[in-house]
Amino acid sequence: MNTFAVMIREPEARTLESLNDQYEPDNVYQINSTTFLVRTKQLAEAVSVAAGIKGEDRFASGVVFKLNRSYAGYTARSLWEWLQEGEE
């Protein structure tokens, strides 16, 4: 499965709702009100539509990046565990 970073310009509750409707809750990780991670076999364009960034029903401004399994930093242990689950 691929992991995508979804970043929107302004907090928009519908983005998280839409991502949770489109993907299994275990495949969506909310970092903060404007940044989310999504695991899926879909392409980045499909994720951007699900997040409300692209498509006819667009309601948010933002971007989707496909992650390449390289990451570093200091954050909540739950994020590292979530990323590790996607690699298994």
C-alpha positions as CSV (number, residue, x, y, z in Angstrom):
1,M,0.0,0.0,0.0
2,N,1.1,3.6,-0.7
3,T,1.1,6.3,2.0
4,F,0.1,9.8,1.0
5,A,0.4,13.1,2.9
6,V,-2.7,15.3,2.6
7,M,-2.2,18.9,3.4
8,I,-5.0,21.5,3.3
9,R,-4.5,25.3,3.6
10,E,-7.3,25.9,6.2
11,P,-8.9,23.5,8.7
12,E,-11.9,21.9,7.1
13,A,-13.8,19.2,9.0
14,R,-15.3,17.8,5.8
15,T,-11.8,16.6,4.7
16,L,-11.4,14.2,7.6
17,E,-15.0,13.1,7.3
18,S,-14.6,12.5,3.6
19,L,-11.3,10.6,4.1
20,N,-12.9,8.4,6.8
21,D,-15.9,7.7,4.5
22,Q,-13.6,6.7,1.6
23,Y,-11.0,4.7,3.5
24,E,-10.9,2.4,6.5
25,P,-10.4,4.4,9.7
26,D,-7.2,2.5,10.3
27,N,-5.8,3.8,7.0
28,V,-6.3,7.5,7.9
29,Y,-4.1,9.2,10.5
30,Q,-4.8,12.8,11.5
31,I,-1.6,14.7,12.4
32,N,-3.4,18.1,13.0
33,S,-6.4,20.0,11.6
34,T,-4.7,20.5,8.2
35,T,-2.5,17.4,7.8
36,F,-3.5,13.8,7.3
37,L,-1.8,10.6,6.2
38,V,-3.7,8.0,4.1
39,R,-2.8,4.4,3.2
40,T,-4.3,3.1,-0.1
41,K,-3.6,1.4,-3.3
42,Q,-5.2,4.3,-5.2
43,L,-3.3,7.1,-7.0
44,A,-2.7,10.5,-5.5
45,E,-5.4,12.0,-7.7
46,A,-8.0,9.7,-6.2
47,V,-6.8,10.7,-2.7
48,S,-7.1,14.4,-3.6
49,V,-10.7,13.9,-4.7
50,A,-11.5,12.0,-1.5
51,A,-10.0,14.8,0.5
52,G,-12.1,17.4,-1.3
53,I,-9.1,19.1,-3.0
54,K,-10.0,18.1,-6.6
55,G,-13.1,17.1,-8.5
56,E,-16.5,18.6,-9.1
57,D,-17.3,18.6,-5.3
58,R,-14.1,20.3,-4.3
59,F,-14.4,22.1,-0.9
60,A,-10.8,22.5,0.2
61,S,-7.5,23.9,-1.1
62,G,-4.4,21.8,-0.6
63,V,-2.0,19.2,-2.0
64,V,-1.4,15.4,-1.8
65,F,2.1,14.0,-1.8
66,K,3.0,10.3,-2.1
67,L,5.6,9.4,0.6
68,N,8.6,7.2,-0.3
69,R,8.9,5.5,3.1
70,S,11.7,7.8,4.2
71,Y,10.9,9.9,7.2
72,A,12.6,11.3,10.3
73,G,11.6,13.5,13.2
74,Y,10.3,13.6,16.7
75,T,6.6,13.1,17.2
76,A,3.9,10.9,18.9
77,R,4.8,7.2,19.1
78,S,1.4,6.4,17.5
79,L,2.5,8.0,14.3
80,W,5.6,5.8,14.1
81,E,3.5,2.7,14.8
82,W,1.0,3.7,12.2
83,L,3.7,4.2,9.6
84,Q,5.3,0.8,10.5
85,E,1.9,-1.0,10.1
86,G,1.8,0.3,6.5
87,E,5.1,-1.3,5.7
88,E,4.2,-4.7,6.9
